[in-house]
Amino acid sequence: MRYLPLSDTDRSEMLARIGVKTVDELFADVPKNLLLKEPLDLPRRKGEMEVERILSRMSARNVTASSVPFFVGAGAYKHHVPATVDHLIQRSEFLTSYTPYQPEIAQGTLQYLFEFQTQVAALTGMEVANASMYDGSTGTGEAVLMAHRVTKRRKAVLSGGLHPHYAEVVRTLSDMASDAVVTMQPDVSGSEDILSQIDDSVSCVVVQSPDVFGNVRDLKPIAEKAHQHGALLIAVFTEAVSLGLVASSGSQGADIVVGEGQSIGNALNFGGPYVGLFATQSKFIRQMPGRLCGETVDADGNRGFVLTLSTREQHIRRDKATSNICTNSGLCALAFTIHMTLLGETGLKRLARVNHANAIKLADQLARVKGVEVLNKTFFNEFTVKLAKPAAEVVEALAAKGVLAGVPVSRLLPGAGLDNLLLVASTEVNTDDDRAALVAALKEVL
Amino acid sequence: MLNRQGRPTAAGEAGTNAHPTFTGNKALAQIEPLLFEIGRHDTTGVDIDEPEDFEPRLGGLERKEAIGLPGLSEPETMRHYVRLSQMNYGIDTGLFPLGSCTMKHNARLNERMARLPGFSDVHPLQPVSTVQGALELMNELGRYLVTLTNMTAVALSPKAGAHGELCGMMAIKAAIEARGEGKTRNVVLVPDSAHGTNPATAALIGFVVKPVPAREDGTVHVEDVKERLGPDVAAIMLTNPNTCGLFEPQVVEIAKAIHEAGAYFYCDGANFNAIVGKARPGDLGVDAMHINLHKTFSTPHGGGGPGSGPVVLSERLAPFAPVPFVRMGKDGFELVEQASDAAEKPFGRMTAFHGQMGMYVRALSYMLSHGSDGMKQASEDAVLNANYVRAGLSDLMSLPFGNKPCMHEVLFDDAWLKDTGVTTLDIAKAMIDEGYHPMTMYFPLVVHGAMLIEPTESESKSSLDFFIATLRDLAMAAKTGNDKERFTGAPHHAPRRRLDETRAARNPVLKWTPPAPVAEAAE
């Protein structure tokens, strides 16, 4: 087996050195009747070529985003990732290293985490950021738990514009922990009355902007009301590129900003791995979940970085920890930070403008199609359209024509009476031809 | 002069710095400033055309303030990160015996497979008719995991080991609530030797954690479990093989006692790599176990993730598995994303989408490559290698539970360092100077000054011989007591000397801030 260096001669010599006759003597604590004698009923070892053949066949059965006019979003976005990013994250020293528990030989990881934290804090307009969460949805769940610790209250209010899967993650966690959750009705127009839900019993209000229907939300009044009642505002985003063009949540008064970083540096990957971004104010750092990288000096006085404030974490505090998270999304955070370094402020803002401009073009073209109504007054690179037919049927019909048109709202919110609504996203990858293909196909189907 | 292992026979002068450089660089070891010290706000390494003029539709919520993000051109970016990478130690650099973390070889075939466009360039919310191959892969991975563990079902979506623990414990909580015992069964038994994630997970969803002691032999005895069982106990969280590197000999009896008391057996599967193809958790009475794909099935650790933590479930817990999951329908694979679409009773949802697809591909590529015969061999070699290290060091270093066979990792304590003035931490840092990543230190907590060594099956015999010889040299040097600075001052040759962690925690600096203007600083 190509990955196993020991030869049978090595094995015999080693067994002799250990002082046993067979390797099964080393498994003596396994109950004899349960120790397997033969390999399990699965295929035997295969060479590289054969493995490639099997997996390539499965891969070929999927329609890739790059191969068709592609407008699918709702929490994961198709962007162009520079070749440099994928090359660098495959450097052995990044790819095959561990969580930096031995900082003297992990300064590479620690320095990029410190840079990542600085970038995320700047982007969100917050004072501090952690070294990543699994993804935006689990980060949102952790943010709610953190708000409960800060406020010593246990009731969250979830906006009807929060991605329904994020809301479900929060509800699952809250139900299990016996915490209260109020979920607002789906808010297609971004005009819900969330202020009336905020009182002295509320720990936090969770609002997404741009929200799942695409609306750009003014967070200031919500932050103000929340703070009047001693509650926190958790601002969520699922499209990190929007941070380049939309006023930061921090500047609007958010206490915790959490979101999905996939759009920068990371492929679609059918849903994962992604990278959760998590930022807050300095006064809350001891209540934060996840790893934090901090600056210090070494014995010679040279600047260096270490994981810090670990007394919050599970390996020290055990059942009193702020979170159970251990492994996070290190390599995806690296991809994010490399792509962000390549973009810089200039590139990110331009990328965001291109996304917004492409979405505007698409919205205007779709608005002229009979049977299509664009519902949004505001949006960044994704918006909601109302179709003359159920969106799920339309999406299937368009897929058959080789156009992936978006996400039917009914897939996220079945039974909500929103069956004719479709979420349509447009990024820098979409061309005029892509837009024309979507318009033409829609005209045929509607 | 080199000896039989091809290593110097005496400590040499390597690394002494007679001629400090003007730059502070040491040839290939380059000092790299922070991005914020070399980047420029008007620089970008990505060529994108400015869009035609447009009227923004942001409702007046345009960003007005600067972000404060510097950029670098492409060649500068490449150099920045390559230089950072050169300050890191990875499996590809050398032996990485970090116990419990399973730093085995990361085959690059798996990287290539994960990047096939049909896996990497597909969206989680595309129509299922356009992702049949991706669902097939998830289904196949699930079949392998269920077969290797002899369990009933698998929940693939958890994002890492601790997330898998959470998923498993949520399934247990849901099952208990379905029995109408949600109010009364709220205690989870956790041995002191457990990973910190176990008690943290149980507490996160409202369980009360109660410890179970391990006996002097490093294992949990069924009588100690029975003593603590009652109508209030929901589950036990037991790691097997345990964190002392031992297979729990009474695991079957413990499972039986747990079940008779109406509780569930959660097994922390962090160490499943020792027994893949040798024993099946389902045969041992396990109800739920997470599998760290990034340990057992070698998906890269990536400096701290991403991981992947699928949970296998027994027949009693399978109905409670969270959404989404894949099932076979009449027209191909289906993806069940809503609890209301399931015939079973899903307890909810762990994450926005379907879990770590990129890791599923790598893990399946590993499994296909090894096959059932190769996976069994890998477990045997991992155990053989750990025992070979034990045999090579047992006369110099102390084994807290006696010199008996271990599983895939061998645990030493610091009794052998008594009165030397050298600590476990010092030994770890001295290993860095010798070119090794240290073992896991001070874990498990039940052993004083723990040193947990997991060589994995990826090491050759000659690599282990060299490693053993090096540790013997260090052990003897520590014991002679006249070479203390070698240890207490270590590392001497790493990119950084020992770092001041107390300072970092006392006054946390968690991001770069621009230096104060010169005039102001002078005041």
Boltz contact constraints between the chains, C-beta under 6 A:
constraints:
  - contact:
      token1: [A, 1]
      token2: [B, 374]
      max_distance: 6.0
  - contact:
      token1: [A, 3]
      token2: [B, 105]
      max_distance: 6.0
  - contact:
      token1: [A, 4]
      token2: [B, 381]
      max_distance: 6.0
  - contact:
      token1: [A, 4]
      token2: [B, 457]
      max_distance: 6.0
  - contact:
      token1: [A, 5]
      token2: [B, 460]
      max_distance: 6.0
  - contact:
      token1: [A, 6]
      token2: [B, 381]
      max_distance: 6.0
  - contact:
      token1: [A, 10]
      token2: [B, 461]
      max_distance: 6.0
  - contact:
      token1: [A, 14]
      token2: [B, 384]
      max_distance: 6.0
  - contact:
      token1: [A, 14]
      token2: [B, 388]
      max_distance: 6.0
  - contact:
      token1: [A, 17]
      token2: [B, 391]
      max_distance: 6.0
  - contact:
      token1: [A, 18]
      token2: [B, 387]
      max_distance: 6.0
  - contact:
      token1: [A, 18]
      token2: [B, 391]
      max_distance: 6.0
  - contact:
      token1: [A, 23]
      token2: [B, 380]
      max_distance: 6.0
  - contact:
      token1: [A, 23]
      token2: [B, 384]
      max_distance: 6.0
  - contact:
      token1: [A, 26]
      token2: [B, 383]
      max_distance: 6.0
  - contact:
      token1: [A, 26]
      token2: [B, 387]
      max_distance: 6.0
  - contact:
      token1: [A, 26]
      token2: [B, 405]
      max_distance: 6.0
  - contact:
      token1: [A, 27]
      token2: [B, 278]
      max_distance: 6.0
  - contact:
      token1: [A, 29]
      token2: [B, 247]
      max_distance: 6.0
  - contact:
      token1: [A, 29]
      token2: [B, 249]
      max_distance: 6.0
  - contact:
      token1: [A, 30]
      token2: [B, 247]
      max_distance: 6.0
  - contact:
      token1: [A, 30]
      token2: [B, 279]
      max_distance: 6.0
  - contact:
      token1: [A, 31]
      token2: [B, 252]
      max_distance: 6.0
  - contact:
      token1: [A, 34]
      token2: [B, 279]
      max_distance: 6.0
  - contact:
      token1: [A, 34]
      token2: [B, 283]
      max_distance: 6.0
  - contact:
      token1: [A, 36]
      token2: [B, 278]
      max_distance: 6.0
  - contact:
      token1: [A, 39]
      token2: [B, 372]
      max_distance: 6.0
  - contact:
      token1: [A, 39]
      token2: [B, 373]
      max_distance: 6.0
  - contact:
      token1: [A, 39]
      token2: [B, 376]
      max_distance: 6.0
  - contact:
      token1: [A, 40]
      token2: [B, 147]
      max_distance: 6.0
  - contact:
      token1: [A, 40]
      token2: [B, 372]
      max_distance: 6.0
  - contact:
      token1: [A, 42]
      token2: [B, 147]
      max_distance: 6.0
  - contact:
      token1: [A, 42]
      token2: [B, 372]
      max_distance: 6.0
  - contact:
      token1: [A, 43]
      token2: [B, 371]
      max_distance: 6.0
  - contact:
      token1: [A, 44]
      token2: [B, 371]
      max_distance: 6.0
  - contact:
      token1: [A, 44]
      token2: [B, 373]
      max_distance: 6.0
  - contact:
      token1: [A, 45]
      token2: [B, 370]
      max_distance: 6.0
  - contact:
      token1: [A, 45]
      token2: [B, 371]
      max_distance: 6.0
  - contact:
      token1: [A, 45]
      token2: [B, 373]
      max_distance: 6.0
  - contact:
      token1: [A, 45]
      token2: [B, 374]
      max_distance: 6.0
  - contact:
      token1: [A, 46]
      token2: [B, 368]
      max_distance: 6.0
  - contact:
      token1: [A, 46]
      token2: [B, 369]
      max_distance: 6.0
  - contact:
      token1: [A, 48]
      token2: [B, 109]
      max_distance: 6.0
  - contact:
      token1: [A, 51]
      token2: [B, 365]
      max_distance: 6.0
  - contact:
      token1: [A, 51]
      token2: [B, 368]
      max_distance: 6.0
  - contact:
      token1: [A, 51]
      token2: [B, 369]
      max_distance: 6.0
  - contact:
      token1: [A, 55]
      token2: [B, 113]
      max_distance: 6.0
  - contact:
      token1: [A, 58]
      token2: [B, 133]
      max_distance: 6.0
  - contact:
      token1: [A, 58]
      token2: [B, 136]
      max_distance: 6.0
  - contact:
      token1: [A, 58]
      token2: [B, 137]
      max_distance: 6.0
  - contact:
      token1: [A, 59]
      token2: [B, 116]
      max_distance: 6.0
  - contact:
      token1: [A, 59]
      token2: [B, 118]
      max_distance: 6.0
  - contact:
      token1: [A, 59]
      token2: [B, 119]
      max_distance: 6.0
  - contact:
      token1: [A, 59]
      token2: [B, 133]
      max_distance: 6.0
  - contact:
      token1: [A, 60]
      token2: [B, 118]
      max_distance: 6.0
  - contact:
      token1: [A, 61]
      token2: [B, 132]
      max_distance: 6.0
  - contact:
      token1: [A, 61]
      token2: [B, 133]
      max_distance: 6.0
  - contact:
      token1: [A, 62]
      token2: [B, 118]
      max_distance: 6.0
  - contact:
      token1: [A, 62]
      token2: [B, 122]
      max_distance: 6.0
  - contact:
      token1: [A, 62]
      token2: [B, 131]
      max_distance: 6.0
  - contact:
      token1: [A, 62]
      token2: [B, 133]
      max_distance: 6.0
  - contact:
      token1: [A, 62]
      token2: [B, 134]
      max_distance: 6.0
  - contact:
      token1: [A, 63]
      token2: [B, 130]
      max_distance: 6.0
  - contact:
      token1: [A, 64]
      token2: [B, 117]
      max_distance: 6.0
  - contact:
      token1: [A, 64]
      token2: [B, 121]
      max_distance: 6.0
  - contact:
      token1: [A, 64]
      token2: [B, 122]
      max_distance: 6.0
  - contact:
      token1: [A, 65]
      token2: [B, 121]
      max_distance: 6.0
  - contact:
      token1: [A, 65]
      token2: [B, 123]
      max_distance: 6.0
  - contact:
      token1: [A, 66]
      token2: [B, 121]
      max_distance: 6.0
  - contact:
      token1: [A, 72]
      token2: [B, 123]
      max_distance: 6.0
  - contact:
      token1: [A, 72]
      token2: [B, 125]
      max_distance: 6.0
  - contact:
      token1: [A, 72]
      token2: [B, 126]
      max_distance: 6.0
  - contact:
      token1: [A, 74]
      token2: [B, 125]
      max_distance: 6.0
  - contact:
      token1: [A, 75]
      token2: [B, 352]
      max_distance: 6.0
  - contact:
      token1: [A, 76]
      token2: [B, 123]
      max_distance: 6.0
  - contact:
      token1: [A, 76]
      token2: [B, 124]
      max_distance: 6.0
  - contact:
      token1: [A, 84]
      token2: [B, 74]
      max_distance: 6.0
  - contact:
      token1: [A, 88]
      token2: [B, 81]
      max_distance: 6.0
  - contact:
      token1: [A, 91]
      token2: [B, 85]
      max_distance: 6.0
  - contact:
      token1: [A, 92]
      token2: [B, 90]
      max_distance: 6.0
  - contact:
      token1: [A, 92]
      token2: [B, 92]
      max_distance: 6.0
  - contact:
      token1: [A, 93]
      token2: [B, 85]
      max_distance: 6.0
  - contact:
      token1: [A, 93]
      token2: [B, 88]
      max_distance: 6.0
  - contact:
      token1: [A, 93]
      token2: [B, 90]
      max_distance: 6.0
  - contact:
      token1: [A, 94]
      token2: [B, 85]
      max_distance: 6.0
  - contact:
      token1: [A, 94]
      token2: [B, 303]
      max_distance: 6.0
  - contact:
      token1: [A, 95]
      token2: [B, 300]
      max_distance: 6.0
  - contact:
      token1: [A, 95]
      token2: [B, 302]
      max_distance: 6.0
  - contact:
      token1: [A, 96]
      token2: [B, 90]
      max_distance: 6.0
  - contact:
      token1: [A, 96]
      token2: [B, 91]
      max_distance: 6.0
  - contact:
      token1: [A, 96]
      token2: [B, 92]
      max_distance: 6.0
  - contact:
      token1: [A, 96]
      token2: [B, 106]
      max_distance: 6.0
  - contact:
      token1: [A, 96]
      token2: [B, 300]
      max_distance: 6.0
  - contact:
      token1: [A, 97]
      token2: [B, 88]
      max_distance: 6.0
  - contact:
      token1: [A, 97]
      token2: [B, 90]
      max_distance: 6.0
  - contact:
      token1: [A, 97]
      token2: [B, 303]
      max_distance: 6.0
  - contact:
      token1: [A, 98]
      token2: [B, 98]
      max_distance: 6.0
  - contact:
      token1: [A, 98]
      token2: [B, 101]
      max_distance: 6.0
  - contact:
      token1: [A, 98]
      token2: [B, 301]
      max_distance: 6.0
  - contact:
      token1: [A, 99]
      token2: [B, 304]
      max_distance: 6.0
  - contact:
      token1: [A, 102]
      token2: [B, 438]
      max_distance: 6.0
  - contact:
      token1: [A, 103]
      token2: [B, 499]
      max_distance: 6.0
  - contact:
      token1: [A, 104]
      token2: [B, 432]
      max_distance: 6.0
  - contact:
      token1: [A, 104]
      token2: [B, 491]
      max_distance: 6.0
  - contact:
      token1: [A, 104]
      token2: [B, 494]
      max_distance: 6.0
  - contact:
      token1: [A, 104]
      token2: [B, 496]
      max_distance: 6.0
  - contact:
      token1: [A, 105]
      token2: [B, 89]
      max_distance: 6.0
  - contact:
      token1: [A, 105]
      token2: [B, 432]
      max_distance: 6.0
  - contact:
      token1: [A, 105]
      token2: [B, 494]
      max_distance: 6.0
  - contact:
      token1: [A, 106]
      token2: [B, 88]
      max_distance: 6.0
  - contact:
      token1: [A, 107]
      token2: [B, 87]
      max_distance: 6.0
  - contact:
      token1: [A, 107]
      token2: [B, 495]
      max_distance: 6.0
  - contact:
      token1: [A, 107]
      token2: [B, 496]
      max_distance: 6.0
  - contact:
      token1: [A, 108]
      token2: [B, 84]
      max_distance: 6.0
  - contact:
      token1: [A, 108]
      token2: [B, 85]
      max_distance: 6.0
  - contact:
      token1: [A, 108]
      token2: [B, 87]
      max_distance: 6.0
  - contact:
      token1: [A, 108]
      token2: [B, 88]
      max_distance: 6.0
  - contact:
      token1: [A, 109]
      token2: [B, 88]
      max_distance: 6.0
  - contact:
      token1: [A, 109]
      token2: [B, 303]
      max_distance: 6.0
  - contact:
      token1: [A, 111]
      token2: [B, 84]
      max_distance: 6.0
  - contact:
      token1: [A, 112]
      token2: [B, 84]
      max_distance: 6.0
  - contact:
      token1: [A, 115]
      token2: [B, 35]
      max_distance: 6.0
  - contact:
      token1: [A, 117]
      token2: [B, 510]
      max_distance: 6.0
  - contact:
      token1: [A, 117]
      token2: [B, 511]
      max_distance: 6.0
  - contact:
      token1: [A, 118]
      token2: [B, 511]
      max_distance: 6.0
  - contact:
      token1: [A, 118]
      token2: [B, 512]
      max_distance: 6.0
  - contact:
      token1: [A, 121]
      token2: [B, 511]
      max_distance: 6.0
  - contact:
      token1: [A, 122]
      token2: [B, 67]
      max_distance: 6.0
  - contact:
      token1: [A, 122]
      token2: [B, 68]
      max_distance: 6.0
  - contact:
      token1: [A, 122]
      token2: [B, 69]
      max_distance: 6.0
  - contact:
      token1: [A, 128]
      token2: [B, 510]
      max_distance: 6.0
  - contact:
      token1: [A, 134]
      token2: [B, 159]
      max_distance: 6.0
  - contact:
      token1: [A, 137]
      token2: [B, 351]
      max_distance: 6.0
  - contact:
      token1: [A, 137]
      token2: [B, 352]
      max_distance: 6.0
  - contact:
      token1: [A, 138]
      token2: [B, 351]
      max_distance: 6.0
  - contact:
      token1: [A, 165]
      token2: [B, 352]
      max_distance: 6.0
  - contact:
      token1: [A, 168]
      token2: [B, 349]
      max_distance: 6.0
  - contact:
      token1: [A, 169]
      token2: [B, 349]
      max_distance: 6.0
  - contact:
      token1: [A, 172]
      token2: [B, 348]
      max_distance: 6.0
  - contact:
      token1: [A, 172]
      token2: [B, 349]
      max_distance: 6.0
  - contact:
      token1: [A, 176]
      token2: [B, 170]
      max_distance: 6.0
  - contact:
      token1: [A, 176]
      token2: [B, 173]
      max_distance: 6.0
  - contact:
      token1: [A, 176]
      token2: [B, 205]
      max_distance: 6.0
  - contact:
      token1: [A, 177]
      token2: [B, 205]
      max_distance: 6.0
  - contact:
      token1: [A, 177]
      token2: [B, 206]
      max_distance: 6.0
  - contact:
      token1: [A, 178]
      token2: [B, 206]
      max_distance: 6.0
  - contact:
      token1: [A, 216]
      token2: [B, 58]
      max_distance: 6.0
  - contact:
      token1: [A, 216]
      token2: [B, 59]
      max_distance: 6.0
  - contact:
      token1: [A, 216]
      token2: [B, 61]
      max_distance: 6.0
  - contact:
      token1: [A, 245]
      token2: [B, 63]
      max_distance: 6.0
  - contact:
      token1: [A, 246]
      token2: [B, 61]
      max_distance: 6.0
  - contact:
      token1: [A, 246]
      token2: [B, 63]
      max_distance: 6.0
  - contact:
      token1: [A, 247]
      token2: [B, 61]
      max_distance: 6.0
  - contact:
      token1: [A, 247]
      token2: [B, 63]
      max_distance: 6.0
  - contact:
      token1: [A, 267]
      token2: [B, 120]
      max_distance: 6.0
  - contact:
      token1: [A, 268]
      token2: [B, 121]
      max_distance: 6.0
  - contact:
      token1: [A, 268]
      token2: [B, 123]
      max_distance: 6.0
  - contact:
      token1: [A, 269]
      token2: [B, 120]
      max_distance: 6.0
  - contact:
      token1: [A, 269]
      token2: [B, 357]
      max_distance: 6.0
  - contact:
      token1: [A, 269]
      token2: [B, 358]
      max_distance: 6.0
  - contact:
      token1: [A, 270]
      token2: [B, 122]
      max_distance: 6.0
  - contact:
      token1: [A, 270]
      token2: [B, 124]
      max_distance: 6.0
  - contact:
      token1: [A, 270]
      token2: [B, 134]
      max_distance: 6.0
  - contact:
      token1: [A, 270]
      token2: [B, 357]
      max_distance: 6.0
  - contact:
      token1: [A, 271]
      token2: [B, 124]
      max_distance: 6.0
  - contact:
      token1: [A, 271]
      token2: [B, 353]
      max_distance: 6.0
  - contact:
      token1: [A, 271]
      token2: [B, 354]
      max_distance: 6.0
  - contact:
      token1: [A, 271]
      token2: [B, 357]
      max_distance: 6.0
  - contact:
      token1: [A, 272]
      token2: [B, 355]
      max_distance: 6.0
  - contact:
      token1: [A, 272]
      token2: [B, 356]
      max_distance: 6.0
  - contact:
      token1: [A, 272]
      token2: [B, 357]
      max_distance: 6.0
  - contact:
      token1: [A, 273]
      token2: [B, 306]
      max_distance: 6.0
  - contact:
      token1: [A, 273]
      token2: [B, 356]
      max_distance: 6.0
  - contact:
      token1: [A, 273]
      token2: [B, 358]
      max_distance: 6.0
  - contact:
      token1: [A, 292]
      token2: [B, 510]
      max_distance: 6.0
  - contact:
      token1: [A, 294]
      token2: [B, 504]
      max_distance: 6.0
  - contact:
      token1: [A, 294]
      token2: [B, 508]
      max_distance: 6.0
  - contact:
      token1: [A, 294]
      token2: [B, 509]
      max_distance: 6.0
  - contact:
      token1: [A, 294]
      token2: [B, 510]
      max_distance: 6.0
  - contact:
      token1: [A, 295]
      token2: [B, 509]
      max_distance: 6.0
  - contact:
      token1: [A, 296]
      token2: [B, 499]
      max_distance: 6.0
  - contact:
      token1: [A, 296]
      token2: [B, 500]
      max_distance: 6.0
  - contact:
      token1: [A, 296]
      token2: [B, 503]
      max_distance: 6.0
  - contact:
      token1: [A, 296]
      token2: [B, 504]
      max_distance: 6.0
  - contact:
      token1: [A, 297]
      token2: [B, 500]
      max_distance: 6.0
  - contact:
      token1: [A, 298]
      token2: [B, 496]
      max_distance: 6.0
  - contact:
      token1: [A, 298]
      token2: [B, 497]
      max_distance: 6.0
  - contact:
      token1: [A, 298]
      token2: [B, 499]
      max_distance: 6.0
  - contact:
      token1: [A, 299]
      token2: [B, 497]
      max_distance: 6.0
  - contact:
      token1: [A, 299]
      token2: [B, 498]
      max_distance: 6.0
  - contact:
      token1: [A, 300]
      token2: [B, 497]
      max_distance: 6.0
  - contact:
      token1: [A, 304]
      token2: [B, 496]
      max_distance: 6.0
  - contact:
      token1: [A, 304]
      token2: [B, 499]
      max_distance: 6.0
  - contact:
      token1: [A, 306]
      token2: [B, 499]
      max_distance: 6.0
  - contact:
      token1: [A, 306]
      token2: [B, 501]
      max_distance: 6.0
  - contact:
      token1: [A, 306]
      token2: [B, 504]
      max_distance: 6.0
  - contact:
      token1: [A, 308]
      token2: [B, 504]
      max_distance: 6.0
  - contact:
      token1: [A, 308]
      token2: [B, 505]
      max_distance: 6.0
  - contact:
      token1: [A, 309]
      token2: [B, 505]
      max_distance: 6.0
  - contact:
      token1: [A, 314]
      token2: [B, 196]
      max_distance: 6.0
  - contact:
      token1: [A, 314]
      token2: [B, 197]
      max_distance: 6.0
  - contact:
      token1: [A, 314]
      token2: [B, 200]
      max_distance: 6.0
  - contact:
      token1: [A, 315]
      token2: [B, 196]
      max_distance: 6.0
  - contact:
      token1: [A, 318]
      token2: [B, 196]
      max_distance: 6.0
  - contact:
      token1: [A, 318]
      token2: [B, 199]
      max_distance: 6.0
  - contact:
      token1: [A, 319]
      token2: [B, 199]
      max_distance: 6.0
  - contact:
      token1: [A, 319]
      token2: [B, 203]
      max_distance: 6.0
  - contact:
      token1: [A, 319]
      token2: [B, 209]
      max_distance: 6.0
  - contact:
      token1: [A, 321]
      token2: [B, 200]
      max_distance: 6.0
  - contact:
      token1: [A, 324]
      token2: [B, 162]
      max_distance: 6.0
  - contact:
      token1: [A, 324]
      token2: [B, 197]
      max_distance: 6.0
  - contact:
      token1: [A, 324]
      token2: [B, 200]
      max_distance: 6.0
  - contact:
      token1: [A, 324]
      token2: [B, 201]
      max_distance: 6.0
  - contact:
      token1: [A, 324]
      token2: [B, 204]
      max_distance: 6.0
  - contact:
      token1: [A, 325]
      token2: [B, 162]
      max_distance: 6.0
  - contact:
      token1: [A, 326]
      token2: [B, 162]
      max_distance: 6.0
  - contact:
      token1: [A, 326]
      token2: [B, 197]
      max_distance: 6.0
  - contact:
      token1: [A, 327]
      token2: [B, 160]
      max_distance: 6.0
  - contact:
      token1: [A, 327]
      token2: [B, 305]
      max_distance: 6.0
  - contact:
      token1: [A, 327]
      token2: [B, 307]
      max_distance: 6.0
  - contact:
      token1: [A, 328]
      token2: [B, 304]
      max_distance: 6.0
  - contact:
      token1: [A, 328]
      token2: [B, 305]
      max_distance: 6.0
  - contact:
      token1: [A, 329]
      token2: [B, 305]
      max_distance: 6.0
  - contact:
      token1: [A, 329]
      token2: [B, 306]
      max_distance: 6.0
  - contact:
      token1: [A, 330]
      token2: [B, 302]
      max_distance: 6.0
  - contact:
      token1: [A, 330]
      token2: [B, 303]
      max_distance: 6.0
  - contact:
      token1: [A, 330]
      token2: [B, 304]
      max_distance: 6.0
  - contact:
      token1: [A, 330]
      token2: [B, 305]
      max_distance: 6.0
  - contact:
      token1: [A, 331]
      token2: [B, 302]
      max_distance: 6.0
  - contact:
      token1: [A, 332]
      token2: [B, 306]
      max_distance: 6.0
  - contact:
      token1: [A, 341]
      token2: [B, 35]
      max_distance: 6.0
  - contact:
      token1: [A, 341]
      token2: [B, 72]
      max_distance: 6.0
  - contact:
      token1: [A, 341]
      token2: [B, 77]
      max_distance: 6.0
  - contact:
      token1: [A, 342]
      token2: [B, 45]
      max_distance: 6.0
  - contact:
      token1: [A, 342]
      token2: [B, 46]
      max_distance: 6.0
  - contact:
      token1: [A, 342]
      token2: [B, 77]
      max_distance: 6.0
  - contact:
      token1: [A, 343]
      token2: [B, 44]
      max_distance: 6.0
  - contact:
      token1: [A, 343]
      token2: [B, 46]
      max_distance: 6.0
  - contact:
      token1: [A, 344]
      token2: [B, 43]
      max_distance: 6.0
  - contact:
      token1: [A, 344]
      token2: [B, 44]
      max_distance: 6.0
  - contact:
      token1: [A, 344]
      token2: [B, 69]
      max_distance: 6.0
  - contact:
      token1: [A, 344]
      token2: [B, 70]
      max_distance: 6.0
  - contact:
      token1: [A, 344]
      token2: [B, 71]
      max_distance: 6.0
  - contact:
      token1: [A, 345]
      token2: [B, 41]
      max_distance: 6.0
  - contact:
      token1: [A, 345]
      token2: [B, 67]
      max_distance: 6.0
  - contact:
      token1: [A, 345]
      token2: [B, 69]
      max_distance: 6.0
  - contact:
      token1: [A, 346]
      token2: [B, 42]
      max_distance: 6.0
  - contact:
      token1: [A, 346]
      token2: [B, 44]
      max_distance: 6.0
  - contact:
      token1: [A, 347]
      token2: [B, 44]
      max_distance: 6.0
  - contact:
      token1: [A, 347]
      token2: [B, 46]
      max_distance: 6.0
  - contact:
      token1: [A, 347]
      token2: [B, 71]
      max_distance: 6.0
  - contact:
      token1: [A, 350]
      token2: [B, 48]
      max_distance: 6.0
  - contact:
      token1: [A, 351]
      token2: [B, 48]
      max_distance: 6.0
  - contact:
      token1: [A, 353]
      token2: [B, 51]
      max_distance: 6.0
  - contact:
      token1: [A, 354]
      token2: [B, 48]
      max_distance: 6.0
  - contact:
      token1: [A, 354]
      token2: [B, 51]
      max_distance: 6.0
  - contact:
      token1: [A, 357]
      token2: [B, 51]
      max_distance: 6.0
  - contact:
      token1: [A, 357]
      token2: [B, 54]
      max_distance: 6.0
  - contact:
      token1: [A, 360]
      token2: [B, 54]
      max_distance: 6.0
  - contact:
      token1: [A, 378]
      token2: [B, 57]
      max_distance: 6.0
  - contact:
      token1: [A, 378]
      token2: [B, 58]
      max_distance: 6.0
  - contact:
      token1: [A, 378]
      token2: [B, 59]
      max_distance: 6.0
  - contact:
      token1: [A, 379]
      token2: [B, 57]
      max_distance: 6.0
  - contact:
      token1: [A, 395]
      token2: [B, 127]
      max_distance: 6.0
  - contact:
      token1: [A, 396]
      token2: [B, 127]
      max_distance: 6.0
  - contact:
      token1: [A, 399]
      token2: [B, 127]
      max_distance: 6.0
  - contact:
      token1: [A, 399]
      token2: [B, 130]
      max_distance: 6.0
  - contact:
      token1: [A, 404]
      token2: [B, 126]
      max_distance: 6.0
  - contact:
      token1: [A, 407]
      token2: [B, 125]
      max_distance: 6.0
  - contact:
      token1: [A, 414]
      token2: [B, 338]
      max_distance: 6.0
